[in-house]
């Protein structure tokens, strides 16, 4: 499975955009990039995923480089409630199509008032 | 909004006892998962379940663990003889298929298992 590399921590001022980078240089052509976050000890929360194209939803935007070796999650206007650990995950494909996720240590984002 | 629910939220058990953690996945989902997170550590994949059988399991999921979907709504994780190192937060998740592609996994809020 392709591994990901993320900075251990980042700070962001409230109201500003938070840009969280992720390297996945060994990603295979048919593997998706998923982003989840975990607020305190709650269950991980899905944010967004993509394959090749940039994606946007109500929570965030995902920018994937053309060579797919890295991506950036963008929270356009960070709030204090966005303080969490953010995980970039390359989804391992299995025969049944199960969405098994292998979490790394993620980036701890702290939004500062 | 549909959600994955887990019960109990906190369970304390004595070492060597059997424990069953319960989950109600989102109703039309086809894939079910268990993960665990030891305090201060990363979230670890345990097992995935599809079509009434285990799809994939990790090295953590040894013979002490088993999963079951006893009826149309519940999904359970059983630990036969708990050890101190089984103390962790256990998360259940579920996902679906749509247009041939797998959808995102939705997680429950977890059951904190404390083995004493």
gemmi code that builds the backbone of each chain (N, CA, C; Angstrom):
import gemmi

chains = {
    "A": [
        ("UNK", (0.843, -1.187, 0.000), (0.000, 0.000, 0.000), (0.883, 1.243, 0.000)),
        ("UNK", (0.423, 2.243, -0.719), (1.217, 3.460, -0.821), (1.219, 4.185, 0.510)),
        ("UNK", (2.381, 4.632, 0.939), (2.474, 5.345, 2.204), (2.328, 6.835, 1.959)),
        ("UNK", (1.942, 7.524, 3.014), (1.805, 8.972, 2.930), (2.699, 9.628, 3.963)),
        ("UNK", (3.116, 10.842, 3.672), (3.931, 11.627, 4.585), (3.263, 12.964, 4.803)),
        ("UNK", (3.046, 13.298, 6.077), (2.403, 14.562, 6.432), (3.214, 15.242, 7.534)),
        ("UNK", (3.199, 16.577, 7.566), (3.866, 17.248, 8.696), (3.116, 16.907, 9.981)),
        ("UNK", (3.824, 16.768, 11.090), (3.155, 16.367, 12.330), (2.194, 17.416, 12.874)),
        ("UNK", (2.479, 18.674, 12.645), (1.592, 19.707, 13.203), (1.639, 20.975, 12.359)),
        ("UNK", (0.548, 21.735, 12.443), (0.452, 23.029, 11.769), (-0.472, 23.920, 12.582)),
        ("UNK", (-0.237, 25.214, 12.478), (-1.138, 26.197, 13.063), (-1.774, 27.008, 11.954)),
        ("UNK", (-2.962, 27.506, 12.219), (-3.646, 28.356, 11.247), (-4.469, 29.377, 12.018)),
        ("UNK", (-4.459, 30.619, 11.551), (-5.270, 31.650, 12.194), (-6.730, 31.474, 11.811)),
        ("UNK", (-7.591, 31.693, 12.775), (-9.022, 31.594, 12.533), (-9.435, 32.523, 11.391)),
        ("UNK", (-10.252, 31.981, 10.472), (-10.722, 32.764, 9.341), (-9.828, 32.681, 8.119)),
        ("UNK", (-8.614, 32.202, 8.312), (-7.703, 32.059, 7.173), (-7.829, 30.662, 6.582)),
        ("UNK", (-7.269, 30.503, 5.385), (-7.271, 29.191, 4.748), (-6.198, 28.307, 5.383)),
        ("UNK", (-6.563, 27.068, 5.638), (-5.595, 26.077, 6.120), (-5.243, 25.176, 4.948)),
        ("UNK", (-3.950, 25.077, 4.674), (-3.467, 24.242, 3.577), (-2.632, 23.107, 4.153)),
        ("UNK", (-3.152, 21.895, 4.054), (-2.482, 20.745, 4.650), (-1.886, 19.884, 3.543)),
        ("UNK", (-0.542, 19.759, 3.526), (0.096, 18.986, 2.454), (0.207, 17.502, 2.786)),
        ("UNK", (0.335, 16.710, 1.722), (0.530, 15.269, 1.869), (1.344, 14.757, 0.684)),
        ("UNK", (2.369, 13.982, 0.989), (3.149, 13.334, -0.061), (2.771, 11.867, -0.159)),
        ("UNK", (2.564, 11.398, -1.377), (2.245, 9.978, -1.613), (2.920, 9.573, -2.913)),
        ("UNK", (4.243, 9.565, -2.893), (5.012, 9.412, -4.134), (4.909, 8.015, -4.738)),
        ("UNK", (4.471, 7.016, -3.954), (4.401, 5.647, -4.488), (2.969, 5.251, -4.839)),
        ("UNK", (2.103, 6.212, -4.959), (0.695, 5.918, -5.250), (0.568, 5.230, -6.606)),
        ("UNK", (-0.343, 4.267, -6.678), (-0.598, 3.589, -7.939), (-1.697, 4.316, -8.710)),
        ("UNK", (-1.755, 4.018, -10.005), (-2.645, 4.775, -10.870), (-4.114, 4.687, -10.526)),
        ("UNK", (-4.530, 3.597, -9.873), (-5.942, 3.434, -9.574), (-6.259, 3.596, -8.093)),
        ("UNK", (-5.345, 4.177, -7.341), (-5.568, 4.394, -5.913), (-6.056, 5.816, -5.655)),
        ("UNK", (-7.061, 5.904, -4.805), (-7.642, 7.180, -4.443), (-6.909, 7.784, -3.252)),
        ("UNK", (-6.954, 9.088, -3.158), (-6.477, 9.807, -1.979), (-7.691, 10.226, -1.164)),
        ("UNK", (-7.722, 9.808, 0.094), (-8.805, 10.152, 1.005), (-8.265, 11.045, 2.117)),
        ("UNK", (-9.122, 11.941, 2.580), (-8.806, 12.758, 3.751), (-9.902, 12.557, 4.797)),
        ("UNK", (-9.447, 12.286, 6.008), (-10.318, 12.187, 7.167), (-9.757, 13.092, 8.256)),
        ("UNK", (-10.587, 13.405, 9.221), (-10.089, 14.110, 10.386), (-10.672, 13.483, 11.650)),
        ("UNK", (-9.989, 13.706, 12.760), (-10.434, 13.181, 14.041), (-10.345, 14.304, 15.057)),
        ("UNK", (-11.493, 14.689, 15.536), (-11.582, 15.743, 16.534), (-11.530, 15.091, 17.904)),
        ("UNK", (-10.519, 15.445, 18.661), (-10.266, 14.839, 19.972), (-10.283, 13.318, 19.818)),
        ("UNK", (-11.063, 12.595, 20.544), (-11.087, 11.134, 20.451), (-12.349, 10.623, 19.786)),
        ("UNK", (-12.989, 11.494, 19.002), (-14.204, 11.062, 18.311), (-13.856, 10.144, 17.148)),
        ("UNK", (-14.862, 9.540, 16.538), (-14.633, 8.713, 15.370), (-14.130, 9.547, 14.204)),
        ("UNK", (-13.247, 8.996, 13.378), (-12.782, 9.742, 12.199), (-13.951, 10.189, 11.333)),
        ("UNK", (-13.795, 11.374, 10.783), (-14.838, 11.973, 9.961), (-14.326, 12.143, 8.546)),
        ("UNK", (-15.088, 11.642, 7.584), (-14.713, 11.773, 6.181), (-14.763, 13.238, 5.766)),
        ("UNK", (-13.765, 13.663, 4.974), (-13.766, 15.032, 4.465), (-13.971, 15.033, 2.953)),
        ("UNK", (-13.075, 14.369, 2.231), (-13.094, 14.457, 0.782), (-12.193, 13.373, 0.214)),
        ("UNK", (-12.384, 13.017, -1.046), (-11.445, 12.121, -1.694), (-11.362, 12.461, -3.177)),
        ("UNK", (-10.285, 11.973, -3.814), (-10.102, 12.231, -5.238), (-9.169, 11.225, -5.868)),
        ("UNK", (-9.195, 11.184, -7.185), (-8.324, 10.279, -7.925), (-7.272, 11.070, -8.712)),
        ("UNK", (-7.729, 11.891, -9.623), (-6.813, 12.692, -10.442), (-7.181, 14.169, -10.416)),
        ("UNK", (-8.475, 14.431, -10.514), (-8.924, 15.814, -10.627), (-9.048, 16.468, -9.263)),
        ("UNK", (-8.980, 17.770, -9.262), (-9.243, 18.505, -8.032), (-10.718, 18.347, -7.664)),
        ("UNK", (-10.984, 18.313, -6.381), (-12.340, 18.118, -5.904), (-12.678, 19.191, -4.873)),
        ("UNK", (-13.958, 19.524, -4.815), (-14.439, 20.494, -3.823), (-15.793, 20.024, -3.300)),
        ("UNK", (-15.973, 20.144, -2.003), (-17.302, 19.920, -1.422), (-17.546, 21.000, -0.374)),
        ("UNK", (-18.585, 20.823, 0.422), (-18.961, 21.874, 1.368), (-17.945, 22.022, 2.504)),
        ("UNK", (-17.094, 21.038, 2.690), (-16.126, 21.111, 3.781), (-14.774, 21.638, 3.335)),
        ("UNK", (-14.319, 21.200, 2.137), (-12.934, 21.456, 1.779), (-12.728, 21.322, 0.276)),
        ("UNK", (-11.502, 21.653, -0.126), (-11.050, 21.402, -1.493), (-9.830, 20.504, -1.447)),
        ("UNK", (-9.683, 19.681, -2.472), (-8.541, 18.783, -2.585), (-7.843, 19.074, -3.902)),
        ("UNK", (-6.567, 19.416, -3.793), (-5.759, 19.683, -4.976), (-4.757, 18.549, -5.110)),
        ("UNK", (-4.780, 17.836, -6.233), (-3.870, 16.724, -6.490), (-2.947, 17.143, -7.628)),
        ("UNK", (-1.645, 16.986, -7.432), (-0.697, 17.366, -8.478), (-0.872, 16.470, -9.696)),
        ("UNK", (-0.400, 16.957, -10.817), (-0.593, 16.238, -12.074), (0.055, 14.853, -12.047)),
        ("UNK", (1.213, 14.743, -11.372), (1.875, 13.435, -11.283), (1.306, 12.584, -10.146)),
        ("UNK", (0.353, 13.128, -9.404), (-0.352, 12.446, -8.313), (0.545, 12.081, -7.141)),
        ("UNK", (1.720, 12.627, -7.068), (2.638, 12.258, -5.999), (2.409, 13.076, -4.741)),
        ("UNK", (1.590, 14.075, -4.817), (1.269, 14.843, -3.617), (-0.098, 15.491, -3.763)),
        ("UNK", (-0.636, 15.908, -2.635), (-1.932, 16.580, -2.644), (-1.980, 17.590, -1.502)),
        ("UNK", (-2.947, 18.481, -1.577), (-3.140, 19.483, -0.537), (-4.627, 19.569, -0.210)),
        ("UNK", (-4.925, 19.482, 1.058), (-6.290, 19.706, 1.527), (-6.408, 21.165, 1.934)),
        ("UNK", (-7.437, 21.822, 1.453), (-7.629, 23.234, 1.766), (-8.957, 23.421, 2.508)),
        ("UNK", (-8.849, 23.956, 3.725), (-10.046, 24.414, 4.455), (-10.113, 25.909, 4.228)),
        ("UNK", (-11.080, 26.406, 3.477), (-11.005, 27.791, 2.998), (-11.068, 28.855, 4.093)),
        ("UNK", (-11.853, 28.609, 5.121), (-11.974, 29.589, 6.208), (-11.988, 28.819, 7.527)),
        ("UNK", (-10.804, 28.580, 8.063), (-10.710, 27.715, 9.241), (-11.412, 28.334, 10.456)),
        ("UNK", (-12.108, 27.485, 11.199), (-12.727, 27.908, 12.458), (-12.114, 27.100, 13.592)),
        ("UNK", (-12.408, 27.530, 14.807), (-11.848, 26.827, 15.967), (-12.282, 25.362, 15.980)),
        ("UNK", (-13.474, 25.087, 15.437), (-13.965, 23.711, 15.416), (-13.229, 22.823, 14.427)),
        ("UNK", (-12.390, 23.432, 13.596), (-11.577, 22.642, 12.665), (-10.304, 22.124, 13.311)),
        ("UNK", (-10.047, 22.486, 14.550), (-8.883, 21.941, 15.252), (-9.058, 20.436, 15.402)),
        ("UNK", (-8.112, 19.677, 14.832), (-8.257, 18.225, 14.766), (-6.968, 17.633, 14.208)),
        ("UNK", (-6.906, 16.307, 14.190), (-5.840, 15.612, 13.474), (-6.385, 15.237, 12.099)),
        ("UNK", (-5.652, 15.610, 11.068), (-6.079, 15.380, 9.688), (-5.233, 14.273, 9.078)),
        ("UNK", (-5.913, 13.295, 8.518), (-5.237, 12.125, 7.952), (-5.395, 12.099, 6.430)),
        ("UNK", (-4.271, 11.936, 5.768), (-4.242, 11.711, 4.328), (-4.011, 10.212, 4.130)),
        ("UNK", (-4.885, 9.551, 3.405), (-4.816, 8.091, 3.273), (-4.956, 7.714, 1.810)),
        ("UNK", (-4.065, 6.836, 1.380), (-4.217, 6.265, 0.045), (-4.933, 4.933, 0.224)),
        ("UNK", (-6.057, 4.811, -0.416), (-6.913, 3.657, -0.152), (-6.378, 2.412, -0.825)),
        ("UNK", (-6.219, 1.380, -0.022), (-5.785, 0.091, -0.534), (-6.966, -0.593, -1.213)),
        ("UNK", (-6.762, -1.044, -2.426), (-7.855, -1.747, -3.122), (-7.800, -3.232, -2.783)),
        ("UNK", (-8.951, -3.785, -2.459), (-9.041, -5.220, -2.248), (-10.094, -5.777, -3.197)),
        ("UNK", (-10.061, -7.079, -3.385), (-10.892, -7.718, -4.413), (-12.377, -7.449, -4.219)),
        ("UNK", (-12.808, -7.433, -2.963), (-14.234, -7.270, -2.703), (-14.684, -5.829, -2.862)),
        ("UNK", (-13.754, -4.906, -2.971), (-14.125, -3.502, -3.044), (-14.260, -2.841, -1.692)),
        ("UNK", (-13.883, -3.536, -0.622), (-13.972, -2.937, 0.713), (-13.061, -1.719, 0.806)),
        ("UNK", (-13.501, -0.759, 1.586), (-12.808, 0.511, 1.716), (-11.907, 0.494, 2.946)),
        ("UNK", (-10.933, -0.446, 2.966), (-10.034, -0.547, 4.118), (-9.131, 0.677, 4.159)),
        ("UNK", (-9.028, 1.276, 5.316), (-8.238, 2.491, 5.475), (-7.094, 2.231, 6.439)),
        ("UNK", (-5.890, 2.648, 6.055), (-4.722, 2.496, 6.913), (-4.243, 3.894, 7.285)),
        ("UNK", (-4.490, 4.260, 8.527), (-4.198, 5.603, 9.013), (-2.733, 5.730, 9.397)),
        ("UNK", (-2.173, 6.892, 9.090), (-0.853, 7.240, 9.598), (-1.016, 8.070, 10.856)),
        ("UNK", (-0.040, 8.891, 11.124), (-0.080, 9.727, 12.323), (-0.712, 11.090, 12.066)),
        ("UNK", (-0.876, 11.440, 10.789), (-1.616, 12.647, 10.446), (-0.932, 13.942, 10.807)),
        ("UNK", (-1.660, 15.043, 10.545), (-1.210, 16.398, 10.900), (-2.171, 16.954, 11.943)),
        ("UNK", (-1.621, 17.368, 13.056), (-2.456, 18.013, 14.078), (-2.571, 19.486, 13.735)),
        ("UNK", (-3.753, 19.884, 13.290), (-4.018, 21.281, 12.955), (-4.613, 21.991, 14.159)),
        ("UNK", (-3.985, 23.090, 14.532), (-4.520, 23.925, 15.606), (-4.929, 25.264, 15.011)),
        ("UNK", (-6.200, 25.581, 15.142), (-6.696, 26.875, 14.673), (-6.648, 27.848, 15.842)),
        ("UNK", (-5.962, 28.946, 15.594), (-5.683, 29.910, 16.675), (-6.621, 31.106, 16.549)),
        ("UNK", (-7.240, 31.508, 17.664), (-8.175, 32.648, 17.597), (-7.465, 33.936, 17.163)),
    ],
    "B": [
        ("UNK", (-29.451, 12.976, 9.232), (-28.398, 12.301, 8.474), (-28.133, 10.936, 9.099)),
        ("UNK", (-28.095, 9.869, 8.299), (-27.844, 8.541, 8.858), (-26.472, 8.478, 9.502)),
        ("UNK", (-26.361, 7.661, 10.560), (-25.088, 7.550, 11.240), (-24.877, 6.135, 11.751)),
        ("UNK", (-23.620, 5.840, 12.030), (-23.247, 4.571, 12.632), (-23.328, 4.740, 14.152)),
        ("UNK", (-24.020, 3.838, 14.814), (-24.145, 3.950, 16.266), (-23.462, 2.764, 16.933)),
        ("UNK", (-22.801, 3.051, 18.049), (-22.084, 2.023, 18.779), (-22.528, 2.017, 20.239)),
        ("UNK", (-22.633, 0.817, 20.771), (-22.949, 0.676, 22.191), (-22.098, -0.428, 22.799)),
        ("UNK", (-21.746, -0.308, 24.091), (-21.882, 0.889, 24.909), (-20.817, 1.923, 24.532)),
        ("UNK", (-20.900, 3.099, 25.112), (-19.869, 4.103, 24.840), (-18.600, 3.796, 25.640)),
        ("UNK", (-18.789, 3.159, 26.786), (-17.641, 2.796, 27.616), (-17.928, 1.462, 28.272)),
        ("UNK", (-16.964, 0.548, 28.203), (-17.110, -0.759, 28.828), (-15.854, -1.072, 29.616)),
        ("UNK", (-16.066, -1.484, 30.842), (-14.970, -1.924, 31.692), (-15.130, -3.424, 31.903)),
        ("UNK", (-14.065, -4.167, 31.714), (-14.150, -5.607, 31.862), (-12.898, -6.127, 32.553)),
        ("UNK", (-13.028, -7.280, 33.181), (-11.870, -7.878, 33.843), (-11.072, -8.697, 32.847)),
        ("UNK", (-9.782, -8.702, 33.032), (-8.887, -9.480, 32.189), (-9.368, -10.931, 32.138)),
        ("UNK", (-9.371, -11.491, 30.921), (-9.798, -12.870, 30.754), (-11.270, -13.026, 30.432)),
        ("UNK", (-12.040, -11.976, 30.616), (-13.468, -12.041, 30.320), (-13.725, -11.816, 28.839)),
        ("UNK", (-14.858, -12.319, 28.389), (-15.297, -12.081, 27.019), (-16.062, -10.765, 26.959)),
        ("UNK", (-15.892, -10.051, 25.861), (-16.631, -8.805, 25.694), (-17.159, -8.742, 24.269)),
        ("UNK", (-18.336, -8.185, 24.128), (-18.951, -7.991, 22.814), (-19.247, -6.511, 22.634)),
        ("UNK", (-18.705, -5.962, 21.574), (-18.960, -4.567, 21.229), (-19.972, -4.555, 20.087)),
        ("UNK", (-20.927, -3.669, 20.198), (-22.035, -3.671, 19.250), (-22.055, -2.420, 18.391)),
        ("UNK", (-22.520, -2.607, 17.179), (-22.564, -1.519, 16.203), (-23.812, -1.688, 15.353)),
        ("UNK", (-24.440, -0.586, 15.033), (-25.505, -0.581, 14.038), (-25.020, 0.269, 12.879)),
        ("UNK", (-24.626, -0.367, 11.780), (-24.146, 0.402, 10.626), (-25.286, 1.166, 9.957)),
        ("UNK", (-24.952, 2.004, 9.017), (-25.950, 2.711, 8.239), (-26.734, 1.687, 7.407)),
        ("UNK", (-28.039, 1.843, 7.356), (-28.926, 0.738, 6.992), (-28.714, 0.156, 5.594)),
        ("UNK", (-28.384, 0.921, 4.608), (-28.246, 0.353, 3.268), (-26.794, 0.060, 2.895)),
        ("UNK", (-25.906, 0.133, 3.865), (-24.499, -0.126, 3.578), (-24.210, -1.619, 3.508)),
        ("UNK", (-23.172, -1.946, 2.734), (-22.852, -3.339, 2.463), (-21.543, -3.792, 3.100)),
        ("UNK", (-20.680, -2.842, 3.439), (-19.356, -3.161, 3.969), (-19.274, -2.659, 5.408)),
        ("UNK", (-18.656, -3.471, 6.249), (-18.589, -3.127, 7.668), (-17.163, -3.345, 8.158)),
        ("UNK", (-16.753, -2.500, 9.096), (-15.357, -2.491, 9.527), (-15.263, -2.298, 11.035)),
        ("UNK", (-14.151, -2.810, 11.587), (-13.764, -2.456, 12.943), (-12.341, -1.923, 12.916)),
        ("UNK", (-12.135, -0.864, 13.666), (-10.824, -0.264, 13.872), (-10.630, -0.098, 15.375)),
        ("UNK", (-9.374, 0.033, 15.777), (-9.136, 0.357, 17.180), (-8.081, 1.454, 17.269)),
        ("UNK", (-8.103, 2.155, 18.386), (-7.118, 3.210, 18.636), (-6.709, 3.131, 20.099)),
        ("UNK", (-5.497, 2.652, 20.325), (-4.941, 2.685, 21.674), (-4.635, 4.132, 22.021)),
        ("UNK", (-4.840, 4.493, 23.265), (-4.695, 5.878, 23.707), (-3.365, 6.478, 23.264)),
        ("UNK", (-3.471, 7.584, 22.542), (-2.270, 8.294, 22.105), (-1.629, 7.737, 20.849)),
        ("UNK", (-2.226, 6.691, 20.286), (-1.640, 6.073, 19.090), (-2.573, 6.248, 17.886)),
        ("UNK", (-2.149, 5.720, 16.755), (-2.937, 5.928, 15.539), (-4.100, 4.946, 15.452)),
        ("UNK", (-5.029, 5.259, 14.574), (-6.170, 4.391, 14.318), (-5.683, 3.195, 13.503)),
        ("UNK", (-6.021, 1.982, 13.951), (-5.527, 0.765, 13.306), (-6.687, -0.052, 12.736)),
        ("UNK", (-6.531, -0.491, 11.515), (-7.524, -1.347, 10.868), (-7.494, -2.734, 11.504)),
        ("UNK", (-8.664, -3.259, 11.813), (-8.759, -4.627, 12.337), (-9.313, -5.583, 11.281)),
        ("UNK", (-10.500, -5.257, 10.752), (-11.192, -6.223, 9.903), (-12.237, -5.519, 9.054)),
        ("UNK", (-12.458, -6.081, 7.861), (-13.594, -5.654, 7.047), (-14.465, -6.867, 6.771)),
        ("UNK", (-15.748, -6.617, 6.545), (-16.753, -7.681, 6.462), (-17.704, -7.348, 5.341)),
        ("UNK", (-17.906, -8.321, 4.453), (-18.762, -8.087, 3.289), (-19.424, -9.398, 2.896)),
        ("UNK", (-20.683, -9.327, 2.553), (-21.393, -10.510, 2.071), (-21.302, -11.657, 3.091)),
        ("UNK", (-21.455, -11.277, 4.362), (-21.497, -12.240, 5.469), (-20.200, -13.000, 5.702)),
        ("UNK", (-19.092, -12.414, 5.283), (-17.829, -13.040, 5.619), (-16.732, -11.987, 5.725)),
        ("UNK", (-15.650, -12.374, 6.376), (-14.530, -11.453, 6.519), (-13.879, -11.237, 5.160)),
        ("UNK", (-13.702, -9.980, 4.803), (-13.070, -9.630, 3.542), (-11.561, -9.515, 3.708)),
        ("UNK", (-11.159, -8.864, 4.767), (-9.741, -8.627, 5.015), (-9.549, -8.468, 6.516)),
        ("UNK", (-8.426, -8.904, 7.031), (-8.137, -8.683, 8.439), (-6.662, -8.365, 8.611)),
        ("UNK", (-6.346, -7.644, 9.678), (-4.964, -7.291, 9.943), (-4.342, -8.323, 10.890)),
        ("UNK", (-3.045, -8.131, 11.129), (-2.333, -9.037, 12.035), (-2.862, -8.936, 13.465)),
        ("UNK", (-3.445, -7.794, 13.785), (-3.983, -7.615, 15.135), (-5.165, -8.554, 15.360)),
        ("UNK", (-5.916, -8.793, 14.325), (-7.161, -9.571, 14.413), (-6.817, -11.050, 14.467)),
        ("UNK", (-6.421, -11.501, 15.676), (-6.031, -12.909, 15.810), (-7.227, -13.742, 16.259)),
        ("UNK", (-6.944, -14.968, 16.724), (-8.026, -15.893, 17.056), (-8.878, -15.438, 18.237)),
        ("UNK", (-8.411, -14.448, 18.982), (-9.195, -13.942, 20.097), (-10.353, -13.051, 19.632)),
        ("UNK", (-10.280, -12.620, 18.391), (-11.285, -11.716, 17.860), (-12.223, -12.462, 16.907)),
        ("UNK", (-13.463, -12.045, 16.886), (-14.391, -12.545, 15.877), (-15.436, -11.466, 15.612)),
        ("UNK", (-16.023, -11.532, 14.436), (-17.070, -10.587, 14.073), (-18.281, -11.367, 13.594)),
        ("UNK", (-19.429, -10.708, 13.729), (-20.662, -11.373, 13.363), (-21.702, -10.328, 12.984)),
        ("UNK", (-22.550, -10.717, 12.041), (-23.711, -9.881, 11.736), (-24.915, -10.754, 12.050)),
        ("UNK", (-25.346, -10.747, 13.306), (-26.352, -11.719, 13.757), (-27.745, -11.505, 13.162)),
        ("UNK", (-28.022, -10.297, 12.720), (-29.314, -10.019, 12.108), (-29.101, -8.957, 11.040)),
        ("UNK", (-30.173, -8.384, 10.553), (-30.033, -7.445, 9.449), (-29.507, -6.078, 9.819)),
        ("UNK", (-29.317, -5.833, 11.133), (-28.941, -4.476, 11.501), (-27.670, -4.389, 12.344)),
        ("UNK", (-27.367, -5.385, 13.154), (-26.230, -5.279, 14.049), (-24.962, -5.890, 13.465)),
        ("UNK", (-23.842, -5.368, 13.917), (-22.523, -5.888, 13.544), (-21.713, -5.882, 14.826)),
        ("UNK", (-21.200, -7.043, 15.230), (-20.554, -7.131, 16.542), (-19.098, -7.553, 16.431)),
        ("UNK", (-18.319, -7.112, 17.398), (-16.935, -7.534, 17.567), (-16.841, -8.221, 18.918)),
        ("UNK", (-16.377, -9.463, 18.917), (-16.213, -10.204, 20.165), (-14.730, -10.419, 20.432)),
        ("UNK", (-14.354, -10.157, 21.663), (-13.010, -10.497, 22.120), (-13.182, -11.584, 23.162)),
        ("UNK", (-12.618, -12.755, 22.911), (-12.932, -13.935, 23.732), (-12.348, -13.851, 25.136)),
        ("UNK", (-11.119, -13.531, 25.244), (-10.446, -13.499, 26.535), (-9.599, -12.235, 26.570)),
        ("UNK", (-10.163, -11.190, 27.146), (-9.516, -9.882, 27.037), (-8.202, -9.823, 27.789)),
        ("UNK", (-7.279, -9.054, 27.220), (-5.983, -8.798, 27.833), (-5.883, -7.305, 28.137)),
        ("UNK", (-4.952, -6.971, 28.996), (-4.784, -5.556, 29.340), (-4.523, -4.712, 28.091)),
        ("UNK", (-3.756, -5.282, 27.161), (-3.398, -4.528, 25.957), (-4.547, -4.372, 24.960)),
        ("UNK", (-5.683, -4.975, 25.243), (-6.866, -4.752, 24.412), (-7.580, -3.450, 24.777)),
        ("UNK", (-7.147, -2.816, 25.831), (-7.736, -1.524, 26.218), (-7.505, -0.511, 25.107)),
        ("UNK", (-8.570, 0.034, 24.593), (-8.481, 0.939, 23.443), (-9.874, 1.477, 23.147)),
        ("UNK", (-9.917, 2.426, 22.227), (-11.184, 2.858, 21.655), (-11.415, 2.020, 20.410)),
        ("UNK", (-12.584, 1.439, 20.294), (-12.919, 0.614, 19.142), (-13.961, 1.342, 18.306)),
        ("UNK", (-13.648, 1.516, 17.031), (-14.545, 2.210, 16.112), (-15.116, 1.234, 15.102)),
        ("UNK", (-16.394, 1.333, 14.899), (-17.086, 0.618, 13.834), (-17.291, 1.589, 12.676)),
        ("UNK", (-17.280, 1.079, 11.460), (-17.528, 1.921, 10.289), (-18.303, 1.115, 9.260)),
        ("UNK", (-18.944, 1.817, 8.336), (-19.623, 1.133, 7.237), (-19.504, 1.962, 5.973)),
        ("UNK", (-19.638, 1.284, 4.834), (-19.581, 1.979, 3.552), (-20.441, 1.226, 2.541)),
        ("UNK", (-20.592, 1.812, 1.373), (-21.494, 1.253, 0.376), (-20.812, 1.233, -0.977)),
        ("UNK", (-21.516, 0.759, -1.971), (-21.045, 0.865, -3.346), (-22.056, 1.692, -4.103)),
        ("UNK", (-21.543, 2.544, -4.988), (-22.412, 3.373, -5.798), (-21.795, 3.497, -7.179)),
        ("UNK", (-22.545, 3.106, -8.195), (-22.061, 3.176, -9.577), (-20.732, 2.462, -9.731)),
        ("UNK", (-20.616, 1.312, -9.078), (-19.423, 0.490, -9.234), (-18.231, 0.932, -8.409)),
        ("UNK", (-18.328, 2.085, -7.783), (-17.199, 2.558, -6.974), (-17.572, 2.526, -5.507)),
        ("UNK", (-16.583, 2.383, -4.673), (-16.830, 2.329, -3.244), (-17.024, 3.738, -2.694)),
        ("UNK", (-17.968, 3.870, -1.782), (-18.179, 5.180, -1.171), (-17.314, 5.314, 0.073)),
        ("UNK", (-17.295, 6.488, 0.620), (-16.514, 6.743, 1.812), (-17.054, 5.947, 2.999)),
        ("UNK", (-16.185, 5.683, 3.951), (-16.580, 4.978, 5.166), (-17.025, 5.986, 6.219)),
        ("UNK", (-18.122, 5.660, 6.891), (-18.638, 6.489, 7.981), (-18.361, 5.769, 9.290)),
        ("UNK", (-17.830, 6.510, 10.239), (-17.419, 5.934, 11.511), (-18.405, 6.263, 12.616)),
        ("UNK", (-18.532, 5.330, 13.559), (-19.267, 5.607, 14.774), (-18.401, 6.376, 15.752)),
        ("UNK", (-18.990, 6.694, 16.906), (-18.282, 7.490, 17.904), (-17.396, 6.659, 18.810)),
        ("UNK", (-17.459, 5.354, 18.654), (-16.519, 4.504, 19.362), (-17.019, 3.947, 20.679)),
        ("UNK", (-16.423, 2.826, 21.070), (-16.611, 2.245, 22.404), (-15.249, 2.212, 23.067)),
        ("UNK", (-15.166, 2.859, 24.218), (-13.899, 2.816, 24.963), (-13.893, 1.573, 25.835)),
        ("UNK", (-12.997, 0.649, 25.524), (-12.867, -0.584, 26.289), (-11.707, -0.457, 27.255)),
        ("UNK", (-11.995, -0.686, 28.517), (-10.957, -0.676, 29.547), (-10.893, -2.052, 30.170)),
        ("UNK", (-9.739, -2.689, 30.068), (-9.536, -4.006, 30.660), (-8.727, -3.832, 31.946)),
        ("UNK", (-9.272, -4.341, 33.042), (-8.591, -4.154, 34.346), (-8.159, -5.497, 34.924)),
    ],
}
model = gemmi.Model(1)
for chain_id, residues in chains.items():
    chain = gemmi.Chain(chain_id)
    for i, (resn, *xyz) in enumerate(residues, 1):
        res = gemmi.Residue()
        res.name, res.seqid = resn, gemmi.SeqId(i, " ")
        for name, pos in zip(("N", "CA", "C"), xyz):
            atom = gemmi.Atom()
            atom.name, atom.element = name, gemmi.Element(name[0])
            atom.pos, atom.b_iso = gemmi.Position(*pos), 0.0
            res.add_atom(atom)
        chain.add_residue(res)
    model.add_chain(chain)
structure = gemmi.Structure()
structure.add_model(model)
structure.setup_entities()
